[in-house]
Amino acid sequence: MPDAPPQAEASANAAPATTATPAATGITSGPARRSQPHNPLHGVTLQAMVEALHAYFGWEELGRQIPVRCFQIDPSVGSSLKFLRKTPWAREKVESLYLFMLRDQRRNAGA
C-alpha cells in the first residue's frame, strides 16, 4: 500500500487555525499596512466593512444611509458583498460611510 502524499501528512500535522487572526477580522498588518499608514481603508476587506457597518448601524439604518436593495430587502452580508463587488458606485458609498463611522467612533471615544 503506498504512503500518504507529503501534503496530506503536512496538513494532518499542522496546528489548528485560530479565529482571532488579523485575516479573520479583515484587517491586515505588517508591511502591507505600514506602506500606507494614513489610508484607513488600506488592508480592510469589503466584508469587514459591511460587517462593521451592520454592527454599528443595523440593516434598517444602513438601508436608509445607502438606499440599495441589498441593504433594504432581505439583507445579508453575502448578498451585499455580491452586489458591492459588481457595483463600483455603491462600493464607494460603503467606503465613505465606513470612514464616517470610524470618525464618529473616534469622536465618541474622545468625548
DSSP file (Angstrom, degrees, kcal/mol; ACC not computed):
  #  RESIDUE AA STRUCTURE BP1 BP2  ACC     N-H-->O    O-->H-N    N-H-->O    O-->H-N    TCO  KAPPA ALPHA  PHI   PSI    X-CA   Y-CA   Z-CA
    1    1 A M              0   0    0      0, 0.0     2,-0.0     0, 0.0     0, 0.0   0.000 360.0 360.0 360.0 129.4    0.0    0.0    0.0
    2    2 A P        -     0   0    0      0, 0.0     2,-0.0     0, 0.0     0, 0.0  -0.293 360.0-105.4 -70.1 152.8    1.5    3.4   -1.0
    3    3 A D        -     0   0    0      1,-0.1     0, 0.0    -2,-0.0     0, 0.0  -0.318  43.2 -90.6 -70.7 158.7    2.3    6.0    1.6
    4    4 A A        -     0   0    0      1,-0.1    -1,-0.1     2,-0.1     5,-0.1  -0.393  53.5 -92.2 -66.3 147.2    0.1    9.1    2.0
    5    5 A P    >>  -     0   0    0      0, 0.0     4,-1.7     0, 0.0     3,-0.8  -0.274  34.8-115.1 -59.6 149.0    1.2   12.1   -0.1
    6    6 A P  H 3> S+     0   0    0      0, 0.0     4,-2.4     0, 0.0     5,-0.2   0.846 115.2  56.1 -56.2 -36.0    3.5   14.5    1.7
    7    7 A Q  H 3> S+     0   0    0      1,-0.2     4,-2.2     2,-0.2     5,-0.2   0.846 104.2  52.7 -68.1 -31.9    0.9   17.3    1.6
    8    8 A A  H <> S+     0   0    0     -3,-0.8     4,-1.7     2,-0.2    -1,-0.2   0.900 110.8  47.8 -67.7 -39.5   -1.6   15.1    3.4
    9    9 A E  H  X S+     0   0    0     -4,-1.7     4,-1.7     2,-0.2    -2,-0.2   0.919 111.1  50.9 -64.9 -43.3    0.9   14.4    6.2
   10   10 A A  H  X S+     0   0    0     -4,-2.4     4,-0.7     1,-0.2    -2,-0.2   0.906 111.3  47.0 -62.8 -42.1    1.8   18.1    6.5
   11   11 A S  H  < S+     0   0    0     -4,-2.2     3,-0.3     1,-0.2    -1,-0.2   0.834 109.9  53.6 -71.3 -29.5   -1.9   19.1    6.8
   12   12 A A  H  < S+     0   0    0     -4,-1.7    -1,-0.2     1,-0.2    -2,-0.2   0.821 113.5  43.2 -71.0 -29.6   -2.6   16.4    9.3
   13   13 A N  H  < S+     0   0    0     -4,-1.7    -1,-0.2    -5,-0.1    -2,-0.2   0.504  90.9 112.2 -92.1  -5.6    0.3   17.6   11.5
   14   14 A A  S  < S-     0   0    0     -4,-0.7     3,-0.1    -3,-0.3    -3,-0.0  -0.370  74.4-109.9 -71.5 146.7   -0.5   21.3   11.1
   15   15 A A        -     0   0    0      1,-0.1    -1,-0.1    -2,-0.1    -2,-0.1  -0.473  41.6 -98.5 -71.7 145.8   -1.7   23.3   14.1
   16   16 A P        -     0   0    0      0, 0.0     2,-0.1     0, 0.0    -1,-0.1  -0.374  41.0-111.1 -66.3 144.3   -5.4   24.3   14.0
   17   17 A A        -     0   0    0     -3,-0.1     2,-0.2     1,-0.1    -3,-0.0  -0.461  27.2-131.0 -75.0 146.4   -6.0   27.8   12.9
   18   18 A T    >   -     0   0    0     -2,-0.1     3,-0.5     1,-0.1     6,-0.1  -0.629   5.8-136.1 -94.1 158.4   -7.3   30.3   15.4
   19   19 A T  T 3  S+     0   0    0     -2,-0.2    -1,-0.1     1,-0.2    -2,-0.0   0.542  94.2  70.9 -90.5  -7.0  -10.3   32.6   14.7
   20   20 A A  T 3   +     0   0    0      4,-0.1    -1,-0.2     5,-0.0     5,-0.0   0.082  68.4 126.9 -99.1  24.9   -8.7   35.7   16.1
   21   21 A T  S X> S-     0   0    0     -3,-0.5     4,-1.2     1,-0.1     3,-0.5  -0.430  73.3-114.5 -77.3 156.3   -6.2   36.2   13.4
   22   22 A P  H 3>>S+     0   0    0      0, 0.0     5,-1.8     0, 0.0     4,-0.9   0.865 118.4  57.5 -57.3 -34.9   -6.0   39.6   11.6
   23   23 A A  H 345S+     0   0    0      1,-0.2     3,-0.5     2,-0.2     5,-0.1   0.874 102.7  54.2 -63.8 -35.0   -7.1   37.8    8.4
   24   24 A A  H <45S+     0   0    0     -3,-0.5    -1,-0.2     1,-0.2    -4,-0.1   0.802 109.3  47.8 -68.5 -27.9  -10.2   36.7   10.2
   25   25 A T  H  <5S-     0   0    0     -4,-1.2    -1,-0.2    -3,-0.3    -2,-0.2   0.604 113.1-119.5 -86.9 -11.9  -11.0   40.3   11.2
   26   26 A G  T  <5S+     0   0    0     -4,-0.9    19,-2.0    -3,-0.5     2,-0.5   0.578  79.0 111.9  85.9   9.6  -10.5   41.5    7.6
   27   27 A I  B   < -A   44   0A   0     -5,-1.8    -1,-0.2    17,-0.2    -2,-0.2  -0.970  53.4-152.3-121.2 126.3   -7.6   43.8    8.7
   28   28 A T        -     0   0    0     15,-1.2     2,-0.2    -2,-0.5    -5,-0.0  -0.555  12.1-174.2 -93.1 160.5   -4.1   43.2    7.6
   29   29 A S    >   +     0   0    0     -2,-0.2     3,-0.5     4,-0.1     4,-0.2  -0.697  41.1  56.1-134.2-170.8   -1.0   44.2    9.4
   30   30 A G  T 3> S-     0   0    0     -2,-0.2     4,-2.2     1,-0.2     3,-0.4  -0.464 111.0 -16.4  83.2-153.8    2.8   44.1    8.8
   31   31 A P  H 3> S+     0   0    0      0, 0.0     4,-1.5     0, 0.0    -1,-0.2   0.841 133.3  57.1 -60.2 -36.2    4.5   45.6    5.7
   32   32 A A  H <4 S+     0   0    0     -3,-0.5     4,-0.4     1,-0.2    -2,-0.2   0.909 111.3  42.9 -62.4 -40.8    1.3   46.0    3.7
   33   33 A R  H >4 S+     0   0    0     -3,-0.4     3,-1.0     1,-0.2     6,-0.2   0.888 112.5  53.0 -71.6 -39.4   -0.3   48.1    6.4
   34   34 A R  H 3< S+     0   0    0     -4,-2.2    -1,-0.2     1,-0.2    -2,-0.2   0.723  95.5  69.2 -70.9 -20.2    2.8   50.2    7.0
   35   35 A S  T 3< S+     0   0    0     -4,-1.5    -1,-0.2     1,-0.3    -2,-0.2   0.752 114.7  25.9 -71.2 -21.0    3.2   51.1    3.3
   36   36 A Q  S X  S+     0   0    0     -3,-1.0     3,-1.6    -4,-0.4    -1,-0.3  -0.522  72.3 161.5-136.2  67.1    0.1   53.3    3.5
   37   37 A P  T 3  S+     0   0    0      0, 0.0    -1,-0.1     0, 0.0    -2,-0.1   0.721  74.8  50.3 -66.5 -20.6   -0.2   54.3    7.2
   38   38 A H  T 3  S+     0   0    0     -3,-0.1     3,-0.1    -4,-0.1    -4,-0.1   0.339  88.2  90.5-100.2   7.1   -2.5   57.3    6.5
   39   39 A N    X   -     0   0    0     -3,-1.6     3,-1.2    -6,-0.2    -3,-0.1  -0.872  56.0-168.7-104.4 103.4   -5.0   55.3    4.5
   40   40 A P  T 3  S+     0   0    0      0, 0.0    -1,-0.1     0, 0.0    -2,-0.0   0.683  86.4  53.8 -67.3 -16.0   -7.7   53.9    6.9
   41   41 A L  T >  S+     0   0    0      2,-0.1     3,-2.0    -3,-0.1     2,-0.2   0.641  79.8 111.6 -89.9 -15.4   -9.1   51.7    4.1
   42   42 A H  T <  S+     0   0    0     -3,-1.2     3,-0.1     1,-0.3   -14,-0.1  -0.414  90.0   7.2 -65.7 123.9   -5.8   50.0    3.3
   43   43 A G  T 3  S+     0   0    0      1,-0.3   -15,-1.2    -2,-0.2     2,-0.6   0.417  98.2 120.0  88.0  -1.4   -5.9   46.4    4.3
   44   44 A V  B <   -A   27   0A   0     -3,-2.0    -1,-0.3   -17,-0.2   -17,-0.2  -0.861  57.8-137.6 -98.8 124.0   -9.6   46.4    5.3
   45   45 A T     >  -     0   0    0    -19,-2.0     4,-1.9    -2,-0.6     5,-0.1  -0.366  18.3-117.6 -77.1 159.0  -11.7   43.9    3.3
   46   46 A L  H  > S+     0   0    0      1,-0.2     4,-2.6     2,-0.2     5,-0.2   0.879 116.8  55.5 -61.5 -38.1  -15.1   44.8    1.9
   47   47 A Q  H  > S+     0   0    0      1,-0.2     4,-2.6     2,-0.2    -1,-0.2   0.915 106.0  50.3 -61.6 -42.9  -16.6   42.1    4.1
   48   48 A A  H  > S+     0   0    0      2,-0.2     4,-2.3     1,-0.2    -1,-0.2   0.888 110.9  50.3 -63.2 -38.2  -15.0   43.6    7.2
   49   49 A M  H  X S+     0   0    0     -4,-1.9     4,-2.7     2,-0.2     5,-0.2   0.947 111.9  46.1 -64.0 -48.5  -16.5   47.0    6.2
   50   50 A V  H  X S+     0   0    0     -4,-2.6     4,-2.5     1,-0.2    -2,-0.2   0.913 114.1  48.4 -62.7 -42.8  -20.0   45.6    5.7
   51   51 A E  H  X S+     0   0    0     -4,-2.6     4,-2.2    -5,-0.2    -1,-0.2   0.896 112.9  47.8 -65.2 -39.7  -19.9   43.6    8.9
   52   52 A A  H  X S+     0   0    0     -4,-2.3     4,-2.2    -5,-0.2    -2,-0.2   0.910 112.8  48.4 -67.3 -41.7  -18.7   46.7   10.9
   53   53 A L  H  X>S+     0   0    0     -4,-2.7     4,-3.2     2,-0.2     5,-0.8   0.903 111.5  50.3 -64.5 -40.7  -21.4   48.9    9.3
   54   54 A H  H  X5S+     0   0    0     -4,-2.5     4,-1.0    -5,-0.2    -2,-0.2   0.915 112.3  47.0 -63.2 -42.3  -24.1   46.3   10.1
   55   55 A A  H  <5S+     0   0    0     -4,-2.2    -1,-0.2    -5,-0.2    -2,-0.2   0.869 119.4  40.3 -66.8 -35.6  -22.9   46.1   13.7
   56   56 A Y  H  <5S+     0   0    0     -4,-2.2    -2,-0.2    -5,-0.1    -3,-0.2   0.926 134.6  14.4 -80.1 -47.6  -22.8   49.9   14.1
   57   57 A F  H  X5S-     0   0    0     -4,-3.2     4,-0.5    -5,-0.2    -3,-0.2   0.794  94.4-133.0 -99.9 -33.6  -25.9   51.0   12.2
   58   58 A G  H  X< -     0   0    0     -4,-1.0     4,-2.2    -5,-0.8     5,-0.2  -0.048  36.6 -78.5  85.7 159.9  -28.0   47.8   11.7
   59   59 A W  H  > S+     0   0    0      1,-0.2     4,-2.5     2,-0.2     5,-0.2   0.883 127.4  55.5 -64.0 -38.6  -29.6   46.8    8.4
   60   60 A E  H  > S+     0   0    0      1,-0.2     4,-1.2     2,-0.2    -1,-0.2   0.948 113.9  38.4 -61.8 -50.0  -32.5   49.3    8.7
   61   61 A E  H  X S+     0   0    0     -4,-0.5     4,-2.8     1,-0.2    -1,-0.2   0.875 114.2  55.5 -69.1 -36.5  -30.3   52.4    9.2
   62   62 A L  H  X S+     0   0    0     -4,-2.2     4,-2.6     1,-0.2    -1,-0.2   0.892 106.5  51.7 -61.6 -38.9  -27.8   51.1    6.7
   63   63 A G  H  < S+     0   0    0     -4,-2.5    -1,-0.2     8,-0.4    -2,-0.2   0.790 111.4  47.6 -67.7 -28.5  -30.6   50.8    4.1
   64   64 A R  H  < S+     0   0    0     -4,-1.2    -2,-0.2    -5,-0.2    -1,-0.2   0.892 113.8  46.3 -75.7 -41.4  -31.6   54.4    4.8
   65   65 A Q  H  < S+     0   0    0     -4,-2.8    -2,-0.2     1,-0.3    -3,-0.2   0.906 129.8  23.0 -67.4 -42.3  -28.0   55.7    4.6
   66   66 A I  S  < S-     0   0    0     -4,-2.6     2,-2.2    -5,-0.2    -1,-0.3  -0.870  82.7-151.4-126.5  95.4  -27.3   53.8    1.4
   67   67 A P        +     0   0    0      0, 0.0     2,-0.3     0, 0.0    -4,-0.1  -0.424  45.3 130.5 -76.2  79.6  -30.6   53.1   -0.4
   68   68 A V    >>  -     0   0    0     -2,-2.2     3,-1.8    -5,-0.1     4,-0.9  -0.955  65.0-118.8-126.7 150.4  -29.8   49.9   -2.3
   69   69 A R  H >> S+     0   0    0     -2,-0.3     4,-2.8     1,-0.3     3,-0.5   0.810 108.1  66.4 -59.0 -33.9  -31.9   46.7   -2.3
   70   70 A C  H 34 S+     0   0    0      1,-0.3     6,-0.6     2,-0.2    -1,-0.3   0.719 110.5  37.8 -65.8 -17.1  -29.2   44.6   -0.8
   71   71 A F  H <4 S+     0   0    0     -3,-1.8    -8,-0.4    -5,-0.2    -1,-0.3   0.574 124.5  39.7-101.3 -14.4  -29.4   46.6    2.4
   72   72 A Q  H << S+     0   0    0     -4,-0.9     2,-0.6    -3,-0.5    -2,-0.2   0.812 108.3  51.3-106.3 -38.0  -33.2   47.0    2.4
   73   73 A I  S  < S-     0   0    0     -4,-2.8    -1,-0.2     1,-0.2     0, 0.0  -0.912 130.7 -29.7-113.4 113.2  -34.9   43.8    1.2
   74   74 A D  S    S-     0   0    0     -2,-0.6    -1,-0.2     1,-0.1    -2,-0.1   0.934  86.5-156.7  48.3  59.1  -33.8   40.5    3.0
   75   75 A P        +     0   0    0      0, 0.0     2,-0.3     0, 0.0    -4,-0.1  -0.313  24.1 159.8 -71.5 146.0  -30.3   41.9    3.7
   76   76 A S     >  -     0   0    0     -6,-0.6     4,-1.9     1,-0.1     5,-0.2  -0.969  49.3-114.9-154.5 160.3  -27.3   39.7    4.4
   77   77 A V  H  > S+     0   0    0     -2,-0.3     4,-2.7     1,-0.2     5,-0.2   0.922 115.0  52.7 -63.8 -43.1  -23.6   40.1    4.3
   78   78 A G  H  > S+     0   0    0      1,-0.2     4,-2.2     2,-0.2    -1,-0.2   0.926 110.9  44.0 -60.5 -48.2  -23.3   37.6    1.4
   79   79 A S  H  > S+     0   0    0      1,-0.2     4,-2.0     2,-0.2    -1,-0.2   0.875 114.0  52.0 -66.5 -35.3  -25.8   39.3   -0.8
   80   80 A S  H  X S+     0   0    0     -4,-1.9     4,-3.1     2,-0.2     5,-0.2   0.926 109.3  48.8 -65.7 -44.4  -24.4   42.7   -0.1
   81   81 A L  H  X S+     0   0    0     -4,-2.7     4,-2.3     1,-0.2    -2,-0.2   0.912 109.7  52.5 -62.0 -42.4  -20.8   41.6   -0.9
   82   82 A K  H  X S+     0   0    0     -4,-2.2     4,-0.7    -5,-0.2    -1,-0.2   0.926 115.2  41.0 -59.3 -46.0  -22.0   40.1   -4.2
   83   83 A F  H >X S+     0   0    0     -4,-2.0     3,-0.9     1,-0.2     4,-0.8   0.934 114.7  50.3 -67.8 -47.0  -23.7   43.4   -5.2
   84   84 A L  H 3< S+     0   0    0     -4,-3.1     3,-0.4     1,-0.3     7,-0.3   0.820 104.8  57.2 -66.9 -31.3  -21.0   45.7   -4.0
   85   85 A R  H 3< S+     0   0    0     -4,-2.3    -1,-0.3    -5,-0.2    -2,-0.2   0.766 113.7  40.5 -69.2 -23.8  -18.2   43.8   -5.8
   86   86 A K  H << S+     0   0    0     -3,-0.9    -1,-0.2    -4,-0.7    -2,-0.2   0.521 110.4  62.1 -98.3  -7.9  -20.1   44.4   -9.1
   87   87 A T     X  -     0   0    0     -4,-0.8     4,-2.1    -3,-0.4     3,-0.5  -0.825  57.1-175.3-128.1  92.5  -21.2   48.0   -8.4
   88   88 A P  H  > S+     0   0    0      0, 0.0     4,-2.2     0, 0.0     5,-0.2   0.850  84.1  54.3 -58.1 -38.9  -18.3   50.5   -8.0
   89   89 A W  H  > S+     0   0    0      1,-0.2     4,-1.5     2,-0.2     5,-0.1   0.887 110.9  46.0 -66.0 -36.3  -20.6   53.5   -7.1
   90   90 A A  H  > S+     0   0    0     -3,-0.5     4,-2.1     2,-0.2    -1,-0.2   0.877 110.3  53.5 -72.2 -36.8  -22.3   51.6   -4.3
   91   91 A R  H  X S+     0   0    0     -4,-2.1     4,-2.7    -7,-0.3    -2,-0.2   0.901 106.2  53.5 -63.0 -39.5  -18.9   50.3   -3.0
   92   92 A E  H  X S+     0   0    0     -4,-2.2     4,-2.4     1,-0.2    -1,-0.2   0.891 108.0  50.4 -61.6 -39.1  -17.7   53.9   -2.9
   93   93 A K  H  X S+     0   0    0     -4,-1.5     4,-2.5     2,-0.2    -1,-0.2   0.896 110.6  49.3 -65.7 -39.5  -20.7   54.9   -0.8
   94   94 A V  H  X S+     0   0    0     -4,-2.1     4,-2.5     2,-0.2    -2,-0.2   0.926 111.7  48.6 -64.8 -44.5  -20.0   52.0    1.6
   95   95 A E  H  X S+     0   0    0     -4,-2.7     4,-2.1     2,-0.2    -2,-0.2   0.903 112.2  49.3 -61.9 -40.7  -16.4   53.0    1.9
   96   96 A S  H  X S+     0   0    0     -4,-2.4     4,-2.1     2,-0.2    -2,-0.2   0.917 112.4  46.7 -64.5 -44.5  -17.4   56.6    2.6
   97   97 A L  H  X S+     0   0    0     -4,-2.5     4,-2.5     2,-0.2    -2,-0.2   0.862 109.9  54.8 -66.6 -34.8  -19.9   55.6    5.2
   98   98 A Y  H  X S+     0   0    0     -4,-2.5     4,-2.3     2,-0.2    -2,-0.2   0.912 108.3  48.6 -63.6 -42.5  -17.3   53.3    6.8
   99   99 A L  H  X S+     0   0    0     -4,-2.1     4,-2.3     2,-0.2    -2,-0.2   0.899 110.7  51.0 -64.2 -40.2  -14.9   56.3    7.0
  100  100 A F  H  X S+     0   0    0     -4,-2.1     4,-2.7     2,-0.2    -2,-0.2   0.922 109.1  51.3 -60.0 -44.5  -17.7   58.3    8.6
  101  101 A M  H  X S+     0   0    0     -4,-2.5     4,-2.6     2,-0.2    -2,-0.2   0.909 109.2  50.1 -60.7 -43.4  -18.3   55.5   11.1
  102  102 A L  H  X S+     0   0    0     -4,-2.3     4,-2.3     2,-0.2    -1,-0.2   0.921 112.3  47.3 -61.7 -43.8  -14.6   55.4   12.0
  103  103 A R  H  X S+     0   0    0     -4,-2.3     4,-2.6     1,-0.2    -2,-0.2   0.912 112.6  49.8 -62.8 -42.4  -14.5   59.2   12.6
  104  104 A D  H  X S+     0   0    0     -4,-2.7     4,-2.5     1,-0.2    -2,-0.2   0.891 110.3  49.9 -64.6 -40.3  -17.7   59.0   14.7
  105  105 A Q  H  X S+     0   0    0     -4,-2.6     4,-2.0     2,-0.2    -1,-0.2   0.909 111.9  48.0 -64.5 -41.9  -16.3   56.2   16.8
  106  106 A R  H  X S+     0   0    0     -4,-2.3     4,-1.7     2,-0.2    -2,-0.2   0.911 112.0  50.1 -64.6 -41.8  -13.1   58.2   17.4
  107  107 A R  H  X S+     0   0    0     -4,-2.6     4,-0.8     1,-0.2    -2,-0.2   0.917 112.9  45.9 -61.4 -44.6  -15.1   61.3   18.3
  108  108 A N  H  < S+     0   0    0     -4,-2.5     3,-0.2     1,-0.2    -1,-0.2   0.824 110.4  53.4 -70.0 -31.5  -17.3   59.4   20.7
  109  109 A A  H  < S+     0   0    0     -4,-2.0    -1,-0.2     1,-0.2    -2,-0.2   0.826 110.3  47.8 -71.5 -31.4  -14.3   57.7   22.3
  110  110 A G  H  <        0   0    0     -4,-1.7    -1,-0.2     1,-0.2    -2,-0.2   0.607 360.0 360.0 -83.9 -13.0  -12.6   61.0   22.9
  111  111 A A     <        0   0    0     -4,-0.8    -1,-0.2    -3,-0.2    -2,-0.1   0.473 360.0 360.0 -80.9 360.0  -15.6   62.7   24.5
